[in-house]
């Protein structure tokens, strides 16, 4: 299980992100430098990584990470403007997977207990996949690496994932990496009327029906020598699934109204947000067609599960919507972008940045420029946060709102007693109370009068 610190988003220069894997380290020091760099300090008493960022708002020694058993502690190093954890100024805390750290003009994302393939370097940039695709998510990077090798073959590829995760982008990347001489054509099976899908895909012979005044090749033949993406393949009518299966098996197509089969050289990719195996079980999709389409399968994770890629995506999308450059992010706006759930995935992120860029008029994107749903987002660790520590049975249980509320009531609002029950620090307890909306009782807690934040 690996822990890593992601330099996720720089406010003045949204763009490439870096993931620092902390395997074999016990101490990390983060601060300002003339340029961004990282190196292991061989002279330190414990294995130490020194990270410098060219961030003018960061202190020369801003914060530290210290290994404490199986967990890591965040400690502010006396910075001028403080270190924020999940939007709150925090001198010290135990980190949990998904925590958002802010220092100066940079947002960091903490990743904990990840499973990763071997051969990792200490600092990871997005590993280029087909067509330049890349990810800092270990799981997705591994899948994209395999897809890069598959792209150079004629094997069919089935791409799954929620709406807006970038299935067509991946399909285009596969076509680009394949080196096929023909064009890339995408068709949304759900958008075509059932009566037209056959003629659109397979072509029409003149006179086949009223209105067929000329021969039309259809999309499969139009993609000759190239790639055809059948998006939302789950919506292909059952009667045409049999025809498509024959096309894939025989590599020939018969236009509507014709009796003559025509050979085609086209690579077919398919995409769907639906679970095709479930459709097979329901009798709505042919199992043999699924087997033919799924030579290689890739499921794109939703954006909320690959937050380490948010900064890179923000940079790429801003470069697309504002090629003149100069776009900066206000800290509160960056925090909202990193905290929002993104139910509509990359597509929603792009539209958000398009509107925000227009409202910012080429300057700084502020919180007020973002949609209301994004503005309302608050940083929080994922459900099942065990950041209270890893000692004792109590601390190994997930920290949920229900559990915190019960303990808060059981210990009559005493922070010290609650910290002992959770085997963690009082500052960590206060952070959890604020996260779950229980902080109104803090002022009444006499035991907390000495403070440790």
C-alpha positions in Angstrom: 0.0 0.0 0.0 1.5 3.4 -1.1 1.1 6.9 0.2 1.6 9.8 -2.2 1.4 13.6 -2.3 0.0 15.1 -5.5 0.9 18.6 -6.6 -2.6 18.9 -8.0 -3.2 22.5 -9.0 -1.1 25.7 -9.1 -3.3 28.8 -9.1 -1.1 31.0 -11.2 -0.2 28.2 -13.7 -2.9 25.6 -14.0 -1.4 22.7 -15.8 0.7 19.5 -15.4 0.5 17.7 -12.1 3.1 15.6 -10.4 2.5 12.6 -8.0 5.3 12.1 -5.4 5.3 8.5 -4.2 6.5 8.4 -0.6 7.6 4.7 -0.5 10.7 4.4 1.7 10.4 7.9 3.1 9.7 9.1 6.6 9.8 12.9 6.2 8.8 15.4 3.5 9.6 19.1 3.6 7.7 21.4 1.2 8.6 25.0 0.6 9.3 27.8 -1.9 12.1 27.7 -4.5 13.3 29.6 -7.5 12.1 26.7 -9.6 10.1 23.5 -8.9 12.3 20.5 -7.9 12.4 17.6 -5.6 15.3 15.5 -4.2 16.1 13.1 -1.4 18.2 14.6 1.4 21.0 12.0 1.9 22.3 13.9 5.0 19.0 13.9 6.9 18.8 11.6 10.0 15.7 9.9 8.4 14.8 9.3 4.7 13.6 12.8 3.7 12.2 14.3 0.5 12.7 18.0 0.0 10.1 19.5 -2.4 10.5 23.1 -3.7 7.9 24.9 -5.8 8.2 28.1 -7.7 5.2 29.5 -5.8 5.8 33.1 -4.7 3.0 32.9 -2.1 4.6 29.9 -0.3 7.0 30.2 2.6 10.5 28.9 2.1 9.7 26.1 4.5 5.9 25.9 4.5 4.8 22.5 5.8 6.1 19.0 6.6 4.8 15.5 6.4 6.0 13.0 9.0 5.4 9.3 9.0 3.7 8.1 12.2 3.5 4.3 12.0 1.2 3.5 9.2 -0.2 7.0 8.9 1.2 10.4 8.1 1.0 13.7 10.0 0.7 17.1 8.4 2.5 19.9 10.3 2.6 23.5 9.4 6.3 24.7 9.5 5.6 28.2 10.8 4.5 29.5 7.4 3.4 33.1 7.1 0.0 32.5 5.6 -0.7 29.1 7.2 -1.5 25.6 5.9 -5.1 24.7 5.1 -6.5 21.2 5.3 -9.8 20.7 3.7 -10.3 24.5 3.7 -9.4 25.1 7.3 -6.2 26.5 8.8 -4.6 23.5 10.5 -1.3 23.4 12.4 -1.2 19.6 12.7 -3.4 16.7 11.7 -3.4 13.1 10.7 -4.0 12.8 7.0 -6.7 10.7 5.3 -7.0 9.6 1.7 -8.5 12.4 -0.4 -7.5 15.2 2.0 -6.9 18.6 0.2 -3.9 20.6 1.4 -3.4 24.2 0.5 -0.1 26.1 0.9 0.5 29.5 -0.7 -0.9 29.3 -4.2 -0.8 25.5 -4.6 -3.3 22.8 -3.9 -2.1 19.3 -3.0 -4.0 16.1 -2.9 -3.2 13.3 -0.4 -3.5 9.8 -1.5 -3.2 6.9 0.9 -3.1 3.1 0.9 -3.1 2.8 -2.9 -2.2 -0.4 -4.8 0.2 0.3 -7.6 2.2 -1.7 -10.1 5.9 -2.3 -9.6 8.7 -0.2 -11.0 7.5 3.2 -9.7 9.8 6.2 -9.6 9.6 8.6 -6.8 8.0 11.4 -8.8 5.3 10.5 -11.4 4.1 12.7 -14.2 1.1 11.4 -16.2 2.4 8.4 -18.2 1.6 9.0 -21.9 -0.9 6.5 -23.3 -2.4 6.4 -26.8 -2.8 9.7 -28.4 -1.1 11.5 -25.5 -3.6 10.4 -22.9 -2.3 10.0 -19.4 -3.3 9.8 -15.8 -1.8 10.0 -12.3 -4.3 7.4 -11.1 -2.4 4.2 -10.8 -5.3 2.1 -11.9 -6.2 4.2 -15.0 -2.5 4.7 -16.0 -2.1 0.9 -16.0 -5.2 0.5 -18.2 -4.0 3.2 -20.6 -0.6 1.6 -20.9 -2.3 -1.7 -22.0 -4.5 0.2 -24.4 -1.5 1.8 -26.0 -0.2 -1.6 -27.0 -3.7 -2.8 -28.2 -4.1 0.4 -30.3 -1.5 -0.9 -32.8 -3.5 -4.1 -33.5 -6.8 -4.7 -35.2 -8.4 -5.9 -32.0 -11.8 -4.5 -31.2 -12.1 -2.3 -28.0 -15.1 -1.8 -25.8 -15.0 1.4 -23.7 -17.2 1.7 -20.7 -17.8 4.5 -18.2 -20.3 7.1 -17.0 -21.6 9.8 -19.3 -19.0 12.5 -19.8 -15.9 10.5 -18.8 -14.3 10.8 -22.2 -15.1 7.6 -24.0 -15.0 9.2 -27.5 -11.7 11.0 -26.6 -10.2 7.6 -25.8 -11.6 6.1 -29.0 -10.0 8.9 -31.1 -6.7 8.4 -29.3 -6.8 4.7 -30.2 -7.4 5.6 -33.8 -4.5 8.1 -33.8 -2.2 5.6 -32.2 -3.2 2.8 -34.6 -1.7 4.5 -37.7 -4.7 3.5 -39.8 -4.9 5.6 -43.0 -8.6 6.1 -43.0 -10.7 8.5 -41.0 -12.3 8.3 -37.6 -16.1 8.3 -37.6 -18.3 8.3 -34.5 -22.0 7.5 -34.5 -24.3 7.6 -31.5 -26.6 4.6 -31.8 -29.0 6.2 -29.3 -29.4 9.3 -31.4 -30.5 7.6 -34.6 -34.1 6.7 -35.3 -34.5 2.9 -35.3 -35.8 3.0 -38.9 -32.6 4.8 -40.1 -29.8 2.9 -38.2 -29.5 0.1 -40.8 -29.2 2.5 -43.8 -26.9 4.8 -41.9 -24.5 2.0 -40.8 -24.7 -0.4 -43.8 -25.6 1.9 -46.7 -28.5 1.9 -49.2 -28.9 0.8 -52.7 -30.7 3.1 -55.1 -34.4 2.3 -55.2 -34.4 0.2 -52.0 -37.3 2.2 -50.8 -39.2 5.4 -51.5 -36.7 8.3 -51.3 -33.6 6.2 -51.9 -32.7 8.1 -55.1 -29.0 7.2 -55.1 -26.6 4.7 -53.7 -25.2 5.6 -50.3 -22.2 3.8 -48.8 -23.1 4.0 -45.1 -20.8 4.8 -42.2 -19.0 1.4 -42.2 -17.8 1.9 -45.8 -17.2 5.6 -45.2 -14.7 4.6 -42.5 -12.9 2.3 -44.9 -9.2 1.9 -43.8 -10.0 3.8 -40.6 -12.0 3.4 -37.4 -15.8 3.5 -36.6 -16.9 4.2 -33.1 -20.4 2.8 -32.2 -21.2 4.9 -29.2 -24.0 3.8 -26.9 -23.9 0.4 -28.5 -26.4 -0.9 -25.9 -29.1 1.0 -27.7 -28.6 -0.8 -31.0 -31.9 -2.6 -31.9 -31.7 -6.4 -31.4 -32.6 -7.0 -35.0 -29.5 -5.1 -36.1 -27.2 -6.7 -33.6 -27.3 -9.9 -35.7 -26.4 -8.0 -38.8 -23.5 -6.2 -37.1 -22.2 -9.5 -35.8 -22.0 -10.8 -39.3 -20.2 -7.7 -40.5 -17.6 -8.1 -37.8 -17.2 -11.8 -38.5 -17.1 -11.7 -42.3 -15.7 -8.2 -42.6 -18.2 -7.4 -45.3 -21.4 -5.3 -45.4 -24.6 -5.7 -47.5 -26.3 -2.3 -48.2 -30.1 -2.1 -47.6 -31.9 -3.3 -50.7 -28.8 -5.0 -52.2 -27.9 -8.6 -52.4 -24.2 -8.1 -53.0 -21.9 -8.1 -50.0 -19.0 -5.6 -50.1 -15.7 -6.2 -48.3 -14.7 -3.6 -45.8 -11.5 -2.9 -43.9 -12.6 -1.0 -40.8 -11.8 -1.2 -37.2 -14.9 -1.1 -35.0 -14.7 0.3 -31.5 -17.8 0.4 -29.2 -18.7 2.5 -26.1 -21.5 2.4 -23.6 -22.4 3.8 -20.2 -24.7 0.8 -19.7 -23.6 -2.5 -18.3 -23.6 -4.7 -21.3 -23.3 -7.9 -19.3 -26.4 -7.0 -17.5 -28.1 -6.3 -20.8 -27.1 -9.8 -21.9 -28.5 -11.3 -18.7 -31.8 -9.5 -19.5 -31.9 -10.9 -23.0 -31.5 -7.4 -24.6 -28.0 -7.8 -26.0 -26.4 -10.7 -27.8 -23.7 -12.5 -25.9 -21.8 -13.4 -29.0 -21.8 -9.8 -30.2 -20.5 -8.7 -26.8 -17.7 -11.3 -27.1 -16.8 -10.0 -30.6 -16.8 -6.3 -29.4 -14.9 -6.9 -26.2 -11.5 -7.9 -27.6 -10.1 -5.5 -25.0 -12.1 -3.7 -22.4 -11.5 -0.4 -20.7 -13.7 1.2 -18.1 -13.1 4.9 -17.5 -13.5 5.9 -13.8 -15.6 8.9 -13.0 -13.8 12.1 -12.4 -14.6 12.0 -8.6 -12.4 8.8 -8.4 -9.4 10.3 -10.2 -9.1 13.7 -8.5 -5.3 13.7 -8.9 -6.0 14.3 -12.6 -8.2 17.4 -12.0 -5.3 19.9 -12.1 -4.0 18.5 -15.4 -7.5 18.5 -16.9 -8.1 22.1 -15.8 -4.9 23.2 -17.4 -5.6 21.4 -20.7 -9.2 22.6 -20.9 -8.2 26.2 -20.0 -5.6 26.1 -22.8 -8.4 25.0 -25.2 -11.0 27.5 -24.2 -8.5 30.4 -23.6 -5.6 29.8 -25.9 -4.3 33.3 -25.3 -3.3 32.2 -21.7 -3.1 34.4 -18.7 -5.9 32.6 -16.8 -5.4 32.4 -13.1 -7.5 30.8 -10.3 -8.6 32.4 -7.0 -7.8 30.1 -4.1 -11.5 29.7 -3.2 -12.3 28.8 -6.8 -9.5 26.2 -7.0 -10.7 24.7 -3.7 -14.3 24.4 -5.1 -13.0 22.8 -8.3 -11.0 20.3 -6.3 -13.9 19.6 -3.9 -16.9 19.3 -6.3 -18.3 15.8 -7.0 -18.5 16.3 -10.8 -21.5 14.1 -11.4 -21.3 14.8 -15.2 -17.6 14.2 -15.2 -15.1 15.9 -17.6 -17.9 17.2 -19.8 -19.3 19.2 -16.9 -15.8 20.4 -16.0 -15.2 21.7 -19.5 -18.5 23.6 -19.6 -17.8 25.1 -16.1 -14.4 26.4 -17.2 -15.9 27.8 -20.5 -18.5 29.8 -18.6 -16.0 30.9 -15.9 -13.4 32.0 -18.4 -16.0 34.1 -20.2 -17.1 35.7 -16.9 -13.5 36.3 -15.8 -12.8 38.2 -19.1 -9.4 36.7 -19.4 -8.3 37.4 -15.8 -8.7 35.5 -12.6 -11.4 33.0 -12.2 -13.1 33.7 -8.9 -15.5 31.7 -6.9 -18.4 33.9 -8.0 -17.7 32.9 -11.6 -18.5 29.2 -11.0 -21.9 27.6 -11.1 -23.9 27.6 -7.9 -23.5 23.8 -7.4 -19.7 24.1 -7.7 -19.5 27.1 -5.4 -21.4 25.2 -2.7 -18.9 22.3 -2.7 -16.9 21.9 0.5 -13.7 19.9 0.9 -14.1 16.6 2.7 -12.4 13.2 2.9 -14.2 10.3 1.3 -16.7 8.2 3.3 -15.0 5.7 5.6 -12.3 8.2 6.6 -10.1 6.6 9.3 -8.0 9.6 9.8 -8.4 9.5 13.6 -5.5 7.1 13.8 -4.7 3.4 13.4 -4.2 2.2 16.9 -6.9 0.2 18.8 -10.2 -1.2 17.6 -12.1 2.1 18.0 -9.8 4.0 15.6 -10.1 1.3 13.0 -13.8 1.9 12.6 -14.9 4.3 9.9 -15.5 7.8 11.1 -19.0 8.6 9.9 -21.3 11.5 10.9 -23.6 9.1 12.8 -20.7 7.7 14.8 -19.3 11.2 15.6 -22.7 12.4 16.7 -23.2 9.4 19.0 -19.7 9.8 20.5 -20.2 13.6 20.9 -23.4 12.9 22.8 -22.0 10.0 24.8 -19.1 12.2 26.1 -21.3 15.2 26.7 -19.4 17.4 24.2 -16.0 16.9 25.9 -13.3 17.1 23.2 -10.6 15.5 25.4 -12.8 12.5 26.2 -13.7 12.1 22.6 -10.1 12.3 21.5 -9.2 9.5 24.0 -12.1 7.4 22.7 -10.9 7.8 19.1 -7.2 7.5 20.1 -6.3 10.7 18.3 -5.5 14.4 19.0 -8.0 17.0 20.1 -7.2 19.1 17.0 -8.1 16.2 14.9 -11.4 15.8 16.8 -12.2 19.5 16.2 -11.5 19.1 12.5 -13.9 16.1 12.3 -16.5 18.0 14.3 -16.4 20.9 11.9 -16.6 18.5 8.9 -19.8 16.9 10.3 -21.4 20.2 11.4 -21.0 19.6 15.1 -18.6 22.5 15.8 -21.3 24.7 17.4 -20.7 22.8 20.7 -17.0 23.6 20.8 -17.4 26.9 22.5 -19.1 25.2 25.4 -16.4 22.7 26.0 -14.4 23.9 29.0 -11.9 21.2 28.6 -10.8 22.8 25.3 -9.9 26.1 26.7 -6.1 25.7 26.4 -6.4 24.9 22.7 -3.8 23.2 20.5 -4.5 24.6 17.1 
